[in-house]
């Protein structure tokens, strides 16, 4: 019930915002396109999930504003800028997580499944000289919004623009980040319960990770124009699971502490108002 009320509230808030934003002609665009995602089947997995993803996207942006100046919705992700004065910015976002099912890998038999779910979070950034910036985000699950389980990320980013023409830049962003999560979050993804009836042949022994830094990541994303109305996006990432996450039996026995991801999509802007 909490999830339903929260979803309705977010929908009404965003809908009212879009209605207000649309009064500014030419600042809202609708896109259609698609691409592919290649990523680990679940965090810590050595197997991979490859998906072709059709996509519809909506983007509103007004650089003359500092409050509620940008909204993006594309695929399973949406974000709303609360404040942005070019030096400091803060936004809220929602994203879809595919979770983890026992059928994803034979090493998961006997472990509790993690259902697909939406996540909600807060993202903040602070600009530094020489095109650098600092970032911080914190995310929790909608279903367990009050459970206390959370994941957070601290990042150092470098952004470089190269103008293809007077209106279309190529934007390259490189980020070095590390993730900190509390014990509830890490136990959900990397913990293993007591074997049933203390079975000596059970695949896993009891393991309960503690809160701490569990992942270091290096990512590079490029946004580039393919034509006047078509924009391409490439994102390449590498993560290394460390600490209690890296020591998890789920990761060590049949998983991998090295996690690679690749995403590409192309979007056609067919309507602006």
C-alpha positions in Angstrom: 0.0 0.0 0.0 2.9 2.4 0.8 4.3 1.6 -2.6 1.0 2.4 -4.3 0.6 5.8 -2.6 4.2 6.7 -3.3 3.9 5.8 -7.0 0.7 7.9 -7.3 2.3 10.8 -5.6 5.3 10.7 -7.8 3.1 10.4 -10.9 0.9 13.4 -10.0 4.0 15.5 -9.1 5.7 14.8 -12.4 2.5 15.2 -14.4 1.8 18.6 -12.9 5.4 19.6 -13.5 5.3 18.6 -17.2 2.0 20.5 -17.7 3.6 23.6 -16.2 6.8 23.1 -18.2 5.1 22.7 -21.5 4.0 26.3 -21.5 7.5 27.3 -22.5 7.5 26.6 -26.3 10.4 24.7 -27.7 11.8 23.4 -24.4 10.2 20.0 -24.4 11.2 17.3 -26.9 9.9 13.7 -27.5 12.3 11.0 -28.8 11.9 7.5 -30.1 14.7 5.0 -30.7 16.4 2.1 -29.0 19.7 0.2 -28.5 21.2 -2.6 -26.5 22.5 -3.2 -23.0 25.1 -5.8 -22.0 25.5 -6.2 -18.3 26.0 -8.9 -15.6 22.9 -10.9 -15.0 22.9 -9.7 -11.4 25.5 -7.9 -9.3 28.4 -10.3 -8.6 27.4 -12.6 -11.5 29.9 -14.1 -14.0 27.1 -14.6 -16.6 25.7 -11.7 -18.7 22.3 -10.3 -19.7 22.0 -8.9 -23.3 18.9 -7.0 -24.2 17.7 -5.0 -27.2 15.7 -2.2 -25.8 13.1 0.0 -27.7 12.7 3.3 -26.1 10.5 6.4 -25.9 11.9 9.4 -24.2 10.8 12.9 -23.1 13.1 15.7 -22.2 12.3 19.2 -20.8 15.1 21.7 -20.2 15.2 25.5 -19.5 18.6 26.8 -18.8 17.2 30.2 -17.7 15.7 28.6 -14.5 17.4 27.4 -11.4 14.4 25.5 -9.9 12.6 22.7 -11.6 14.6 23.4 -14.7 14.9 19.9 -16.2 13.0 16.7 -16.5 14.1 13.5 -18.3 12.2 10.3 -18.9 13.8 7.5 -21.0 13.2 3.8 -20.8 13.2 2.6 -17.2 14.7 5.8 -15.8 13.4 9.3 -14.9 14.9 12.3 -13.1 13.7 15.7 -12.1 16.1 18.6 -11.3 15.1 20.3 -8.1 17.8 23.0 -8.1 20.7 23.8 -10.5 22.6 27.1 -10.4 25.5 25.7 -12.6 27.7 25.4 -9.4 25.5 23.1 -7.3 22.6 20.8 -8.4 20.2 18.4 -6.8 17.7 16.1 -8.4 15.5 13.1 -7.6 15.3 10.0 -9.8 13.7 6.7 -10.2 15.1 3.6 -11.9 14.1 0.0 -12.6 16.1 -2.9 -11.2 15.7 -6.4 -12.7 16.5 -8.1 -9.3 17.7 -11.6 -9.1 15.9 -14.9 -9.7 17.1 -18.4 -9.0 16.8 -19.3 -12.7 19.4 -16.7 -13.5 22.2 -19.0 -12.5 22.5 -22.5 -11.1 24.6 -21.1 -8.2 21.5 -19.3 -6.8 19.6 -22.4 -5.9 18.4 -22.2 -2.3 18.9 -18.4 -2.0 16.0 -16.0 -1.6 15.0 -14.3 -4.9 15.1 -10.5 -5.3 12.0 -9.4 -7.2 12.3 -6.8 -10.0 11.5 -3.4 -8.4 11.7 0.3 -8.8 14.3 2.3 -7.0 14.1 6.0 -5.9 17.0 8.2 -5.0 18.6 11.6 -4.6 21.5 12.9 -6.7 23.7 15.9 -6.0 26.6 17.5 -7.8 29.2 20.2 -7.2 31.2 21.8 -10.0 35.0 22.2 -9.6 37.5 24.1 -11.8 38.9 22.6 -15.0 35.7 20.7 -15.9 35.8 18.5 -12.8 32.9 17.9 -10.5 32.0 15.9 -7.4 28.9 13.8 -7.2 26.9 12.0 -4.5 23.8 9.8 -4.8 21.8 7.6 -2.5 19.1 5.1 -3.6 16.6 2.8 -1.9 13.8 0.5 -3.1 10.3 1.9 -3.4 8.9 -1.4 -1.9 11.1 -1.1 1.1 11.3 2.7 1.3 11.3 2.7 5.1 13.3 -0.4 5.6 16.6 1.4 6.1 18.5 -0.5 3.3 20.4 1.9 1.0 23.2 2.1 -1.5 25.2 5.3 -2.0 27.8 6.5 -4.5 30.6 9.1 -4.3 32.1 10.1 -7.6 34.8 12.4 -9.2 33.8 13.3 -12.7 35.5 15.0 -15.7 33.4 16.4 -18.6 34.7 17.5 -21.9 32.7 19.2 -24.7 33.7 19.2 -28.4 31.4 21.2 -30.6 30.4 19.3 -33.8 28.5 22.3 -35.0 27.0 25.5 -33.4 24.1 23.6 -31.7 25.3 20.0 -31.2 28.2 19.2 -29.0 29.9 15.8 -28.3 29.9 15.4 -24.5 32.4 12.9 -23.0 32.2 12.2 -19.2 34.6 10.1 -17.3 33.8 9.1 -13.7 35.7 7.4 -10.9 33.4 6.3 -8.1 33.0 4.1 -5.0 29.9 2.7 -3.4 29.0 2.5 0.2 26.0 0.5 1.4 24.6 -0.5 4.8 24.4 -4.1 6.1 20.8 -4.6 5.1 21.5 -3.8 1.4 24.7 -5.9 1.3 23.0 -8.8 3.1 20.2 -8.8 0.5 22.6 -9.1 -2.5 25.7 -10.9 -1.1 24.6 -12.6 2.2 23.8 -16.4 2.4 21.5 -17.8 5.0 22.0 -20.8 7.4 21.8 -24.1 5.4 18.6 -25.9 5.9 18.9 -28.4 8.7 22.6 -27.7 8.8 23.2 -29.7 5.7 26.9 -30.4 5.4 26.5 -30.7 1.6 24.9 -27.3 1.2 26.4 -25.1 -1.4 26.9 -22.1 0.9 27.7 -21.5 4.5 26.2 -18.7 6.5 27.6 -15.3 5.6 26.3 -11.9 6.7 28.3 -8.9 5.3 28.7 -5.7 7.3 28.1 -2.1 6.0 31.1 -0.6 4.2 32.6 0.4 0.8 31.9 -2.5 -1.5 32.5 -1.4 -5.1 34.9 0.8 -7.1 33.9 1.8 -10.6 35.4 3.5 -13.6 32.9 4.6 -16.3 33.0 6.6 -19.5 29.9 7.9 -21.4 29.7 9.8 -24.7 26.7 11.7 -26.0 27.2 12.6 -29.7 25.0 13.8 -32.7 24.5 11.4 -35.5 22.5 13.9 -37.5 20.4 17.0 -36.9 17.7 15.0 -35.1 19.4 11.8 -34.1 21.6 11.6 -31.0 23.7 8.6 -30.0 24.8 7.5 -26.5 27.5 5.0 -25.5 28.3 4.0 -21.9 31.2 1.7 -20.9 31.8 0.7 -17.3 34.0 -1.5 -15.2 33.4 -2.2 -11.5 35.4 -4.2 -8.9 33.6 -5.7 -5.9 35.7 -5.3 -2.8 35.3 -5.8 1.0 32.5 -8.0 2.2 30.9 -8.0 -1.2 34.0 -9.3 -2.9 34.4 -11.9 -0.1 30.9 -13.2 -0.6 30.6 -16.9 -1.5 28.1 -15.9 -4.2 30.8 -14.0 -5.9 33.8 -16.2 -5.1 32.3 -19.6 -6.0 30.6 -19.1 -9.4 30.5 -15.3 -9.7 33.1 -12.6 -10.4 34.3 -9.6 -8.6 35.0 -7.9 -12.0 31.8 -6.4 -13.5 31.7 -5.0 -17.0 28.8 -3.2 -18.7 28.1 -1.7 -22.1 25.2 0.3 -23.4 24.4 2.0 -26.7 21.3 3.7 -28.0 20.3 6.1 -30.7 17.3 8.5 -30.3 15.4 10.4 -33.0 13.8 13.7 -31.9 10.5 13.8 -33.8 8.5 16.4 -31.9 9.4 19.6 -30.0 6.9 21.9 -28.3 
